[in-house]
Amino acid sequence: MESNDAQAAAELGFRRTDNRYSDHKAIAYEHEGTFEIDGRGGERINKIMRWWLKGVMVGLTIQTNRDREHEFLGSIVKSQNCDGLECGTEEPGNRTIVGFWARMDTEEGFENLGLVLC
């Protein structure tokens, strides 16, 4: 995907249930990632960091109680010069993360993402 717009190139993508990509900001899914967490063995997510560029969510970092983390940042590299790249951190405190919620726009993608706590 060639783009002069860092936001369009970096947007955190999603896939529709009918396997179409967003028509507005099409994303090649070469940046898909997997992060396995050993829940049965006691590993828990203890922090998420959401990355924003010009008001659009472009990435997510997940950290566990075993000091492991994985970044889902698409094509964006945090060290590159991205004016306006911001990060928000959320931790569950003494509660347990049992899920995530997200608000999405059918064309723009993720508008927000948060934790479901128990």
Phi and psi restraints in degrees (value plus and minus 20) as a CYANA .aco file:
   2 GLU   PHI    -120.2   -80.2
   2 GLU   PSI     108.8   148.8
   3 SER   PHI    -177.7  -137.7
   3 SER   PSI     120.7   160.7
   4 ASN   PHI    -104.9   -64.9
   4 ASN   PSI     -30.1     9.9
   5 ASP   PHI    -115.2   -75.2
   5 ASP   PSI      87.3   127.3
   6 ALA   PHI     -78.7   -38.7
   6 ALA   PSI     -54.0   -14.0
   7 GLN   PHI     -83.7   -43.7
   7 GLN   PSI     -65.8   -25.8
   8 ALA   PHI     -85.8   -45.8
   8 ALA   PSI     -56.8   -16.8
   9 ALA   PHI     -94.5   -54.5
   9 ALA   PSI     -42.3    -2.3
  10 ALA   PHI    -127.4   -87.4
  10 ALA   PSI     -27.3    12.7
  11 GLU   PHI     -71.8   -31.8
  11 GLU   PSI     116.9   156.9
  12 LEU   PHI     -88.5   -48.5
  12 LEU   PSI      99.2   139.2
  13 GLY   PHI    -107.4   -67.4
  13 GLY   PSI     150.3   190.3
  14 PHE   PHI    -168.6  -128.6
  14 PHE   PSI     140.6   180.6
  15 ARG   PHI    -137.2   -97.2
  15 ARG   PSI     113.9   153.9
  16 ARG   PHI     -93.3   -53.3
  16 ARG   PSI     140.3   180.3
  17 THR   PHI     -86.9   -46.9
  17 THR   PSI     -40.8    -0.8
  18 ASP   PHI    -115.2   -75.2
  18 ASP   PSI      -4.7    35.3
  19 ASN   PHI      46.1    86.1
  19 ASN   PSI      -4.5    35.5
  20 ARG   PHI    -107.3   -67.3
  20 ARG   PSI     133.0   173.0
  21 TYR   PHI    -113.2   -73.2
  21 TYR   PSI     146.2   186.2
  22 SER   PHI     -78.7   -38.7
  22 SER   PSI     108.6   148.6
  23 ASP   PHI     -91.6   -51.6
  23 ASP   PSI     -52.4   -12.4
  24 HIS   PHI     -92.7   -52.7
  24 HIS   PSI     -65.9   -25.9
  25 LYS   PHI    -152.8  -112.8
  25 LYS   PSI      56.1    96.1
  26 ALA   PHI     -83.3   -43.3
  26 ALA   PSI     118.6   158.6
  27 ILE   PHI    -148.0  -108.0
  27 ILE   PSI     110.1   150.1
  28 ALA   PHI     -97.5   -57.5
  28 ALA   PSI     114.6   154.6
  29 TYR   PHI    -110.4   -70.4
  29 TYR   PSI      12.7    52.7
  30 GLU   PHI     -90.7   -50.7
  30 GLU   PSI     -26.1    13.9
  31 HIS   PHI    -123.0   -83.0
  31 HIS   PSI      -7.7    32.3
  32 GLU   PHI     -82.3   -42.3
  32 GLU   PSI     126.3   166.3
  33 GLY   PHI    -162.4  -122.4
  33 GLY   PSI     138.5   178.5
  34 THR   PHI    -149.4  -109.4
  34 THR   PSI     121.4   161.4
  35 PHE   PHI    -156.4  -116.4
  35 PHE   PSI      85.2   125.2
  36 GLU   PHI    -102.9   -62.9
  36 GLU   PSI     114.3   154.3
  37 ILE   PHI    -139.1   -99.1
  37 ILE   PSI     110.6   150.6
  38 ASP   PHI    -105.8   -65.8
  38 ASP   PSI      54.4    94.4
  39 GLY   PHI     -82.1   -42.1
  39 GLY   PSI     -61.1   -21.1
  40 ARG   PHI     -82.2   -42.2
  40 ARG   PSI     -52.8   -12.8
  41 GLY   PHI    -105.4   -65.4
  41 GLY   PSI     -16.1    23.9
  42 GLY   PHI      78.1   118.1
  42 GLY   PSI     -19.9    20.1
  43 GLU   PHI     -93.6   -53.6
  43 GLU   PSI     114.3   154.3
  44 ARG   PHI    -154.0  -114.0
  44 ARG   PSI     129.3   169.3
  45 ILE   PHI     -94.3   -54.3
  45 ILE   PSI     107.1   147.1
  46 ASN   PHI    -139.5   -99.5
  46 ASN   PSI     -19.4    20.6
  47 LYS   PHI    -185.6  -145.6
  47 LYS   PSI     121.0   161.0
  48 ILE   PHI    -145.4  -105.4
  48 ILE   PSI     127.5   167.5
  49 MET   PHI    -144.7  -104.7
  49 MET   PSI     106.3   146.3
  50 ARG   PHI    -121.8   -81.8
  50 ARG   PSI     112.9   152.9
  51 TRP   PHI    -126.2   -86.2
  51 TRP   PSI     114.0   154.0
  52 TRP   PHI    -145.6  -105.6
  52 TRP   PSI     122.0   162.0
  53 LEU   PHI    -153.5  -113.5
  53 LEU   PSI      95.8   135.8
  54 LYS   PHI      33.3    73.3
  54 LYS   PSI      21.8    61.8
  55 GLY   PHI      63.8   103.8
  55 GLY   PSI     -18.9    21.1
  56 VAL   PHI    -134.2   -94.2
  56 VAL   PSI     114.5   154.5
  57 MET   PHI     -90.3   -50.3
  57 MET   PSI     101.4   141.4
  58 VAL   PHI    -136.5   -96.5
  58 VAL   PSI     -24.0    16.0
  59 GLY   PHI    -192.0  -152.0
  59 GLY   PSI     148.8   188.8
  60 LEU   PHI    -167.6  -127.6
  60 LEU   PSI     113.8   153.8
  61 THR   PHI    -137.0   -97.0
  61 THR   PSI     110.6   150.6
  62 ILE   PHI    -133.2   -93.2
  62 ILE   PSI     112.5   152.5
  63 GLN   PHI    -143.8  -103.8
  63 GLN   PSI     123.0   163.0
  64 THR   PHI    -134.0   -94.0
  64 THR   PSI     150.7   190.7
  65 ASN   PHI     -90.6   -50.6
  65 ASN   PSI     -22.0    18.0
  66 ARG   PHI    -124.4   -84.4
  66 ARG   PSI       1.7    41.7
  67 ASP   PHI      36.9    76.9
  67 ASP   PSI      13.4    53.4
  68 ARG   PHI    -127.7   -87.7
  68 ARG   PSI     126.6   166.6
  69 GLU   PHI    -165.7  -125.7
  69 GLU   PSI     137.0   177.0
  70 HIS   PHI    -160.2  -120.2
  70 HIS   PSI     116.3   156.3
  71 GLU   PHI    -125.9   -85.9
  71 GLU   PSI     109.9   149.9
  72 PHE   PHI    -129.2   -89.2
  72 PHE   PSI      69.9   109.9
  73 LEU   PHI    -137.7   -97.7
  73 LEU   PSI     -11.8    28.2
  74 GLY   PHI      38.7    78.7
  74 GLY   PSI    -154.8  -114.8
  75 SER   PHI    -111.6   -71.6
  75 SER   PSI     -21.8    18.2
  76 ILE   PHI     -99.5   -59.5
  76 ILE   PSI     123.5   163.5
  77 VAL   PHI    -138.9   -98.9
  77 VAL   PSI     104.0   144.0
  78 LYS   PHI     -80.5   -40.5
  78 LYS   PSI     -47.8    -7.8
  79 SER   PHI     -99.0   -59.0
  79 SER   PSI     -34.9     5.1
  80 GLN   PHI     -92.0   -52.0
  80 GLN   PSI     140.7   180.7
  81 ASN   PHI    -100.4   -60.4
  81 ASN   PSI      73.2   113.2
  82 CYS   PHI    -133.3   -93.3
  82 CYS   PSI      76.4   116.4
  83 ASP   PHI     -78.9   -38.9
  83 ASP   PSI     108.7   148.7
  84 GLY   PHI      73.6   113.6
  84 GLY   PSI     -17.8    22.2
  85 LEU   PHI     -89.4   -49.4
  85 LEU   PSI     104.0   144.0
  86 GLU   PHI    -147.9  -107.9
  86 GLU   PSI     136.1   176.1
  87 CYS   PHI    -150.5  -110.5
  87 CYS   PSI     117.5   157.5
  88 GLY   PHI    -143.0  -103.0
  88 GLY   PSI     114.4   154.4
  89 THR   PHI    -130.4   -90.4
  89 THR   PSI     121.8   161.8
  90 GLU   PHI    -156.1  -116.1
  90 GLU   PSI     111.2   151.2
  91 GLU   PHI    -146.8  -106.8
  91 GLU   PSI     126.9   166.9
  92 PRO   PHI    -102.5   -62.5
  92 PRO   PSI     -25.0    15.0
  93 GLY   PHI      45.6    85.6
  93 GLY   PSI    -150.7  -110.7
  94 ASN   PHI    -111.6   -71.6
  94 ASN   PSI      -8.0    32.0
  95 ARG   PHI    -118.4   -78.4
  95 ARG   PSI     149.9   189.9
  96 THR   PHI    -130.5   -90.5
  96 THR   PSI     113.5   153.5
  97 ILE   PHI     -95.8   -55.8
  97 ILE   PSI     102.0   142.0
  98 VAL   PHI    -133.9   -93.9
  98 VAL   PSI     -22.6    17.4
  99 GLY   PHI     156.8   196.8
  99 GLY   PSI    -199.0  -159.0
 100 PHE   PHI    -147.0  -107.0
 100 PHE   PSI     133.0   173.0
 101 TRP   PHI    -142.6  -102.6
 101 TRP   PSI     133.2   173.2
 102 ALA   PHI    -164.1  -124.1
 102 ALA   PSI     126.1   166.1
 103 ARG   PHI    -131.7   -91.7
 103 ARG   PSI     107.2   147.2
 104 MET   PHI    -148.5  -108.5
 104 MET   PSI     131.9   171.9
 105 ASP   PHI    -126.3   -86.3
 105 ASP   PSI     119.3   159.3
 106 THR   PHI     -83.1   -43.1
 106 THR   PSI     -43.7    -3.7
 107 GLU   PHI    -125.1   -85.1
 107 GLU   PSI     -61.2   -21.2
 108 GLU   PHI    -102.8   -62.8
 108 GLU   PSI     -42.8    -2.8
 109 GLY   PHI      77.8   117.8
 109 GLY   PSI    -170.1  -130.1
 110 PHE   PHI     -84.5   -44.5
 110 PHE   PSI     108.9   148.9
 111 GLU   PHI    -118.2   -78.2
 111 GLU   PSI     -51.4   -11.4
 112 ASN   PHI    -183.1  -143.1
 112 ASN   PSI     141.7   181.7
 113 LEU   PHI    -171.1  -131.1
 113 LEU   PSI     117.3   157.3
 114 GLY   PHI    -164.4  -124.4
 114 GLY   PSI    -196.4  -156.4
 115 LEU   PHI    -121.0   -81.0
 115 LEU   PSI     124.6   164.6
 116 VAL   PHI    -124.7   -84.7
 116 VAL   PSI     101.5   141.5
 117 LEU   PHI    -134.4   -94.4
 117 LEU   PSI     131.9   171.9
